[in-house]
Amino acid sequence: MNERLWSQLPEDLVDRILAWLPVASFLRLRTVCKKWSTIMYSPSFLEVCSQVPTQGPYFMKISNCEYSRLLSSYNPVLCKWHDIPISFLPPHAGFPVASAGGLLCLINKFHGYVDDFCSLFVCNPLTKSWRELPPMPCKQRPILVSMVAERRPFSYKVIVAGLLTTEVFDSTTCSWRRVGSLPRGEEVSGNIAFSNGNLYCLTPRWYNCALLAYNLQQEVWVKVKTGRLPGYCQFRNLVGCKGCIVIVGKSVRHHVLSVCIWLLDQKTMKWKEVGRMPQRMSDHFLCRPSESFYCTAHGDLIFLTRDNCDMGLLFNLSHKTWIWVSDCPNLEGLAFEPRLDAIA
């Protein structure tokens, strides 16, 4: 470790080395010197970061974050929880409702007043860059909020839908526009997933529940005809996993209640069971007096938790394995990809 040799490394080579560091390691490294503390704001360093693949998801706990101003985030690679502060945001920025490409979208605090309008914020919690989006043309409290992002050149869209209309914010034009209407008689819910350029959504009805799809390129909604939706209707969770549409829900087999994973076969448009929680895990996960549970997914990982349970679960779709995650009660959250090059 010749000090003279290492001190003479070209800056572009140093940038490439640092850009490949895990996010947690990079944030610790910033305390070494002033130069490395400010490197995340260097255009040349951020350009290198944009060429580095995403290191994997963090699963964010959003419960009570608007009071603590901290996002508790689980890293499945390190099997560790990290606290990410969001105190740099204005006080009326509430809690995250969507994420994409290293950015979070947050909605303002809502007190239930008739004239309480909706504001949306987009931020990168690592670099602390943020912006408040312009007001939506249609004054509505959105039921569905989602994001998509493009890497090179970096841009993002925020899709919101409610009872009245669907609107899209485009960061390249910094403006909103109204897009296609929902199929007649249908409503959206916040139960959504992305796959192959489409945003999928379950309708909120307990009976005769349907699957809707919004095509991001054509900007139209359609009703998707599939086989009978699996699981109990009031306990279905829709997630996108490895480009597939997946339902996570409760199911009974041989009079035994468990949690199952079903994947939509795009050729037959029928649902296929691809995972069932081991019974011993399921008994512990479902034994508490709470009906609902929460799911979020990224890549081939699905994160499950529920109220009044002190443990969460990770399901790996590729390996068909289940593992416990400790210290995550009441996790209603998002999958977040930390990236330094994402610009709000």
N, C-alpha and C positions, 0 to 999 in steps of 0.2 A: 504494500500500500504506500507507494512513493507519493508523498504530498505534492512534490513539484510536478510530477506527471499528471495527477488527477486534477490539479488546479489549472492545467493548460488544455483541458478538454474543450473542443469547439462548442459554442453555445447551442448550436442546433442539435448536437449530439446529446447534450445535457437535457435539452427539451424533450427529446425522444425517450430518454431513460425515465424522466420524471412523469411523462404522460402515461406510461404503462404501470405506474404504481397503483395499488388499490386505493380507493378514495380515502379510507380511514388513515392509511399510512401517509398519503399526500398531505392531508390536513395536519397531521402531527409534524411532518417535515417542514411545514411553513414556519414553525417556531424557531428554526435553526438560525436563520439570518433574514435581514430585510429584503434582500434580493429574492429569495425563495418565497417570502411572505407575499410579495406583489406579483409573482410570476403568473398567477392565474388570471391577471388582467392584461397580460402581454398578448397582442394579436398573433405573433408568430407561434407562441406556445399553444394558444387555443386552436390555431390551424392544425398543429400536430395532433392535439387531442381529438379533433374531429375525424382523424383517420384511424383512431384506435377503437376497436370494437367495444361494445358495452360489456362491462365486467360481470353483469348479472343484476338481479333485482334486489331491492330492499322491500320488505313488506311493512308498510307504515300503519301504526295505530293512530287513528284520528280522534278517538273518544277523548273528550275533555281538553283537546289541544288548544281550543280557543281561550281557555282559562289559564292553562300552564304556559302557553306559547312555546311548547316543545312538541316535536313529533318523535315518538318512540318508534324506532325502525329496526327490524330484524334482518340480519344478514345471514342467509342460509349457508353460505360458503364458510364463514367463520363461526357460525352458530352463536352469534352474539347480538345483543341489543345495543343500539346507539341512539343517543338523544340528539336531534337536529333542531336547533332553535329557529323559530320564525318570528322572534320579537322585533326584527327589522321591518316587519309589515305594519301598516297602520292598524290601530286598535279595532276598527270596524271590519277588518278582514277576518272572516269567521274560521271556517275549516275547509280542508281540501275535499273536492268532489270529483276530481279527474286528474290524470297525469299522462304524460307522453314525452319521450325524448329528453328526459332530464328536467322537465318542467312540471310544476304543480299548478292546478287551477283551483282557486278558493272562491267561496261565495260569502257575501257579507252576512253579518248576524241578522237574523230575522226575528222580529218580536210579535208577528202576527197581526200587525195593524193593516188596515185596508190600503192605506197610502204608502206602505213600506215598500220601496222599490228595490230591485235586485241589482247588485253590483258584483262583477266578477273580477278577480285579480289573477295574474299569472306571474309566477316567480321561479327562480332557481335558488333553492335553499342553500346551495353550496357557495355560490358567488354572491348571494344576497341581492341580486338584481331582480327588480319587480316592476310591474306596471298595472294600473287599473284600466280595464278595457272600457271603450266608449259605451254609453248606454245602448241597450238593445232597442231597436225600433218598436217592438211590441212589448209594452209594459206588462210582463207576466213573471210569475215566480216559476222558474223552470222545474220540471219533474225529472228530466233527463239532462245531464251535462256530461260531455265526453270530449276527449282531445285526440288529435293525431298529429304527428310531427314528421317532417322530412329532414334528413341529415345534411345532404350536400346539394344545393345550398340550404342552410338551416331555415326552416319556416314551420309554422304550425297553424292548425285550425281548431276552433272550439265550436262544438255542435251542441245546441240547446234545443229542447223540445218541451212543449207544455200542452195545455188543453187547446190553445188557440192556433199555434203555428210552430214551424221549425225554422231556426235561424242559424247562420254560420258566420263566425268571425274568422277572417283571413289575415294573418300577420303581415303578409306581403302588401296588402292594400290598406291595412289598419282600419277596416270597416266591416260592418255587418251586412248581410243580405238575407232576405227570406227565400226559402227553397220549397221543395215539394211538400204537399199536404199529406197527412196520414190517410190510409185507406178508410173508407166510409165506416163509421161506427166503431173505429178502433181507438185505443188510448195507449200511451207509452208508460213505462215504469222506469225506475232507476236500475233495473236488473238487465245489464247490457254486456256485450262481448264483441270483440273485433275479429274478423277473419276474412282474408283475401279481398280487401278493399270494401268490405261491408260492415256496417254497424248493426248488430242484432240486438233485439230487445223482446222481452216477454211482456205481454199485456198484463195489466194488474188484476184481471178477473180471477177469482178463485175457481169459478166454473167455466168451462169452455175456453181455457187459456190458449192463446195463440202466440206464434213466433213471427215477429215483424223484422224486416231488413231494410236498412237505409244504404243505398249505393252512394259512396262518397264521390264518385266521378260523375254519375248521371244526376245525382242529387234528387232521387225519388225514393219513396217508401213503397214497399210491396209486402203482402202477406205471404209467408212461406208455408207451403203445404208439406207437412211431414207426417210420419206415423204418430200415433198417440203419444203425447208428452209423458215421459216416465215420472214416477215418484208422486208423492202427495202434492197437490196443486199449491197449497199455501206454504210449502217448505222447499220450493225449487229455487236453486241459485244458478244463474247462467254465467259462464265464464268462457274466455277464449284461451285455448291451450295448444301450443305448437301449431297454430294456424287452424285448429279445429274448434267446432262449437261443442261445448260440453255442458251438461246439466249435472249438478250435484244436489242430491236430495235424499229424503228418507224413504225407505222401502221395507216392506215386510216379506220375509220368506220363511215358510214353515212356522208361521206365528211368531217369528223373532224379528224385532225392529233393528234396523241397521242404517248406515249411511252408504250410498252407492254413487258411482260415477258412471254416467252414460255419455257416449260420443255419438254425434250425428254423422252417419255414413252419407257422404255427399252423392254417392251413386244411387243408392236405394232410397235415400231420404228417410231412413228409419234409424231409431236409436238403439245403440248396442252397449250393453253393460261392459265396462272395461276395468272396473275396480270396485271392490266391496271392502269396507273397513273391517278389520279383524274384530271378531265378536267381543273379545275382552276390552279392546280399545273403545269399541262402540258403546258398550255398557257403561264405561266411565264417562265418555263424552256426552251421552244422552241421559245420564241419570239425574242431573240437576233439574229443578223445577223451572225450566225455560223452554219455550217451544221453538224459538227461532235460532238460526245460526248464520254465520257470515262466511263468505268465500271471496277470495281474490286469487288471481293466477298470473303467472308470467312464464313464458317458455314452456317447459314441461312440469312446472311446479304449481300445485294448487294448495293454498293456505286456508285452513278451516279453523274457526273458533266459534264460541257461542257464549251467551250471557251465563254468569254464575258457574263458569268452568275455569279452573286455574291453569289449564293446559290447552295449547293449540295443537294442530296436526298439520304436517306437510305430506302431501301425496305426490310422488314422482310418477308421472304418466308413462315415461319410457321404461322405468324399472319396476313399476307396479309395487312400490314400497311405501310404507307409512312410517313416519317417525313423530315422536312427541316433541313439542316446543314448549318450554317452561316459561313462566312469568308473562303470560299474555292474556289476562282476563279481559273480557268485553272488547275484543279487537274487532272494530268495524273499520276496515282500512282499505288501502290501495297498494298496488304493486308500483314501485317507483324505481326508475333507472337513474342512478346518480351519474351526471355528466357535467364536466366543467365548461364545455363549449356551448351548452344550451343557453340561448339568449332570450330573455323575456320580451 
